[in-house]
Amino acid sequence: MSNIPQSFLATILLIITLLVLSGCQLTMMAANNSASYGEYYLTLQQLSEQQLSEEVSQQQAKIDSQSTNTSSKKFEAQIKLLLLYSLPKSPIYNSFNAKALLNQMQSESDNAAFADINPNDQAFFSLLRDQLNQRLLMRNRLLAKQQKQQQRALKQQQQLIEQVKLLEQTIKQLKNIEQAIDKRAQ
C-alpha cells in the first residue's frame, strides 16, 4: 500500500511538471509571435511605396476607428504611424510630425502608450527619440546656414547694384564732360 501513494504522487508530480513546462512553452511562443516594433520597422524598410501607402492608410484607419478610446490597439496604431513618419522612404516621412506624435504619446495618460512595451522596444524608442532630435537639430542648423548664405548673397547683390549705379553715374558724368569738350571745340 505504501508503494501506491508514492507512485500516485510521482505521477501527479510528473503531470504538474508537464503542465508547467507546456505553459511556459506557450508563453514563450506567444511572446515570440508578437513582433517587436524594431522588427516592424525593419519590415517597413522592405516595403514598396505602394505597400507603405497602404500601411499608412491601414494604421490611420485604426486610429480613426478608435479615436475616442485609449486602448492598446489605438496606441499600437499610433506607434506604427510614428514609425512610418520616421522612415525616410515613407510617403509621409516627416521628422517634425514623428517627433510631435512621439511627444504627444509620451505625455498622454502618463505615458500609457509605452506602458506595455518590452525593454528592447523601450530602448528602440529611446534611440528613435534621440535620432529625431538629431535630425531636427541638423535641419535647423542647415536652415540657419542657408539663411546666412541667402543674406550674404543678398548683401553681395545689393553691393553689385550700388556699384552698377555708381558706374552708370560715372559714365553719365564722363559723357557730360565729353559733350562739354565737344561744344568748346566747335
Secondary structure, 3 states (H helix, E strand, C coil): CCHHHHHHHHHHHHHHHHHHHHHHHHHHHHHHHCCCHHHHHHHHHHCCHHHHHHHHHHHHHHHHHCCCCCCHHHHHHHHHHHHHHHCCCCCCCCHHHHHHHHHHHHHHHHCHHHCCCCHHHHHHHHHHHHHHHHHHHHHHHHHHHHHHHHHHHHHHHHHHHHHHHHHHHHHHHHHHHHHHHHHHHC
